[in-house]
Amino acid sequence: MMEPHHLRAVDMAKTELEYGKDPTLRKMAHDIITSQTKEITQMRTWQAAHPSVK
């Protein structure tokens, strides 16, 4: 259930990078993409190692 939450955060941050002008918010968006992408990878790796856990 957490993966969609993290994916939406990445989507919103990408929108900020596409349209946003404020350097502070653009940096925040970049940091969100970096951290959330890492967490998505960690969750997927854990799920692959534990296929019987839902």
C-alpha positions as CSV (number, residue, x, y, z in Angstrom):
1,M,0.0,0.0,0.0
2,M,2.9,2.4,0.5
3,E,4.3,2.2,-3.1
4,P,1.5,4.2,-4.7
5,H,1.9,6.8,-2.0
6,H,5.6,7.1,-2.8
7,L,5.0,7.1,-6.6
8,R,2.5,10.0,-6.3
9,A,5.1,12.0,-4.3
10,V,7.6,11.4,-7.2
11,D,4.9,12.5,-9.7
12,M,4.2,15.7,-7.8
13,A,7.9,16.5,-7.4
14,K,8.4,16.0,-11.2
15,T,5.6,18.5,-11.8
16,E,7.3,21.0,-9.6
17,L,10.6,20.5,-11.5
18,E,8.8,21.0,-14.8
19,Y,6.8,24.1,-13.9
20,G,8.3,25.5,-10.7
21,K,10.6,28.5,-10.6
22,D,11.5,28.8,-6.9
23,P,15.0,27.3,-6.3
24,T,14.1,26.1,-2.8
25,L,11.1,24.2,-3.9
26,R,13.0,22.8,-6.9
27,K,15.7,21.5,-4.6
28,M,13.1,20.0,-2.3
29,A,11.4,18.3,-5.3
30,H,14.8,16.9,-6.4
31,D,15.4,15.6,-2.9
32,I,12.0,14.0,-2.8
33,I,12.5,12.2,-6.1
34,T,15.9,10.9,-5.0
35,S,14.7,9.7,-1.6
36,Q,11.3,8.3,-2.7
37,T,12.9,6.5,-5.6
38,K,15.3,4.8,-3.3
39,E,12.6,3.8,-0.9
40,I,10.5,2.4,-3.7
41,T,13.4,0.3,-4.8
42,Q,13.9,-0.9,-1.2
43,M,10.3,-1.8,-0.8
44,R,10.3,-3.7,-4.1
45,T,13.4,-5.6,-3.2
46,W,11.9,-6.6,0.2
47,Q,8.7,-7.7,-1.5
48,A,10.6,-9.8,-4.0
49,A,12.5,-11.5,-1.1
50,H,9.3,-12.1,0.8
51,P,6.7,-13.2,-1.8
52,S,4.4,-14.9,0.8
53,V,4.0,-11.7,2.8
54,K,1.3,-9.3,1.5
